[in-house]
Amino acid sequence: MRSILLVEDNADLRELVGFVLRHEGYDVLEAENGREALDQLETMQPLPDLILLDLMMPVMTGSELLEILQEREQLASLPVVVLSAGGQPWQVPHAKMFLRKPMDPALLLRVVRQVCDAPASC
């Protein structure tokens, strides 16, 4: 079973995205902000197959988390798809994809499948 770390501060959106992904057979782990996600990643074995990441969050933003991931050898190769209502794709060059919120659940599933089915991903 593929695992996804969903990092989103909006509880309603986190619940909706989690529901959609779980319904499709994914194991979904959740974090409310970048700091919580980093704490999970530092102790998680195995690492998730994909990170779905909001950019604008309290405590630690998605951009800050992405910078830290790139600095850590074991985390740098994790595929990240950014889900954000703000920001621009050029601001997150290490992300595999950038989806603007609100997004269509069907589009999200297509992107998750595309990233997870790509060679050397997920």
N, C-alpha and C positions, 0 to 999 in steps of 0.2 A: 504494500500500500504506500503510495506517495504521501509525503508529509509536507505541509505548508505552514510557515510561521506568518501569521497575519498580524501586522503591527498597525493599529488604528486606534485613535483616541475616542472616536465617536462610538459609543456602546451600541447604538441602534444599527449603524452601518456594519460594525464588527459582527454583530449577531446575524444580520442578513447575509453578508458575504460568507461567513462561517457555515450557515445553513445551506446555502447553495453549493458550496464546495463539499461539505460532508455528504449531501444528497448524491453527489457524483462519485462518492467513494474515496475522497481524500481525507487524510487524517489532518485536522486543523488544530494547531496550537495558536494561542492568542497572547498578545502583549498590548498594553495601553499606550506605550511610548517607547522611544528608542532605548532608553536606559533599561527598561524591563526586558526588552527584546535582547539586548546585549547580555544581561545577566543570564537569561535562558540559554543563549547560544554558548556561553562560556562553560556551561555544565551539561549541555545536551549531547547525548550519544545515542544514536547517530545524529548528525546534523540534519536539518530539514532539507528537502529537495528544492525548495523555492521559498523566497521571502516576498510577501506582498506588503508594500511599505507606503504608508502615508508620509507626506513631507512635513506638514504643519501640525506639530504636536507639542504639548508642554514637556518639561523636564529635559528631554533630548529629542531634537527634531530628526526627521528622516535623513536629511542631508548630513547631519552630524554623525548619525549611525553609519551611513554609507562611507564616510571618510575613515571611521574607525575600522570598518570591515576591510577596506583596502589596505590598511596598515598591518593587518594580522594575516599572516600567511595561510593559516588553516581556514580562514573565513573569506578571504578575498575572492575565491572562485565560486562562492554561492551565487546562484542566479537571483536577481532582484527585479521585480516589476513594481514600478512606482504607481500608486493610485493617489491622485491629488487634485483638489479643486483649484489650487494655486501653483505657482512655480511654472517653470518651463523645462522641456526635455533637455535642453543644453546645460541646465544647472545640475543635472545628475548623469554625467557621461558614463558612469560605471553601471547604470541600470540597463537591463536587457530591453525593457520597454517602459513607456510612460503612457498611462491611461488617465484621461481627465474624468473627474467625478462631477456629477453622477454618471455612472457607466451602466450600460445595459448588461445584466447578468449573463446573457448569452455571449456577448463580446468578451467578458471576463473569462468565461469558461474556454472560449476558443484560444485566448492568449495563454491561459494556464496550460492547456493541452499542447499548444505550439512550443512553449518554452520547455515543458517537461519531456516532450518527444524529440527535442533537438539533440543531436549527438553531443556528448560531453556536458549535458545539462541534466538536472534532475536525475 
